[in-house]
Amino acid sequence: MAEPVNLNRFRKAKERAESKARADTNSVKFGRGKAERDLDRARKDKARRDLDAHKGET
């Protein structure tokens, strides 16, 4: 006799797989890597420091 199948477990596993595939697609389409985010953050910090260094005393 065949082993009974839990349909809820099968359905949830299928939904998880579809969700992960969708997330992977979106991360490639819209995401940026950690190195890119860190580089942007460093550039913004440097620009802010440079601007603050050029400000005069009031």
C-alpha positions as CSV (number, residue, x, y, z in Angstrom):
1,M,0.0,0.0,0.0
2,A,1.2,3.5,-0.8
3,E,2.4,6.0,1.8
4,P,-0.2,8.7,2.6
5,V,0.7,12.1,1.3
6,N,0.1,15.3,3.4
7,L,-1.3,17.7,0.8
8,N,-0.8,20.7,3.0
9,R,2.9,20.0,3.4
10,F,3.2,19.6,-0.4
11,R,1.2,22.8,-1.1
12,K,3.3,24.8,1.4
13,A,6.6,23.4,0.0
14,K,5.5,24.4,-3.5
15,E,4.6,27.9,-2.4
16,R,8.0,28.3,-0.6
17,A,9.8,27.2,-3.8
18,E,7.9,29.7,-5.9
19,S,8.4,32.4,-3.4
20,K,12.2,31.8,-3.3
21,A,12.3,31.7,-7.1
22,R,10.5,35.1,-7.3
23,A,12.8,36.5,-4.6
24,D,15.9,35.4,-6.5
25,T,14.6,36.9,-9.7
26,N,13.9,40.2,-8.0
27,S,17.2,40.3,-6.2
28,V,19.0,40.0,-9.6
29,K,16.6,42.6,-11.2
30,F,16.5,45.2,-8.4
31,G,19.1,44.3,-5.8
32,R,22.5,45.6,-5.2
33,G,25.3,43.7,-3.6
34,K,26.7,44.5,-0.2
35,A,29.9,45.9,-1.7
36,E,27.9,48.4,-3.8
37,R,25.9,49.5,-0.8
38,D,29.1,49.9,1.3
39,L,30.8,51.9,-1.5
40,D,27.8,54.2,-1.8
41,R,27.7,54.7,2.0
42,A,31.5,55.5,2.1
43,R,31.1,58.0,-0.8
44,K,28.2,59.8,1.0
45,D,30.2,59.9,4.2
46,K,33.2,61.3,2.5
47,A,31.2,63.9,0.7
48,R,29.5,64.9,4.0
49,R,33.0,65.2,5.7
50,D,34.4,67.2,2.9
51,L,31.4,69.6,3.0
52,D,31.7,70.0,6.7
53,A,35.4,70.7,6.4
54,H,34.7,73.6,4.1
55,K,32.1,75.2,6.2
56,G,33.3,78.3,8.0
57,E,32.8,79.3,11.6
58,T,29.8,81.6,12.2
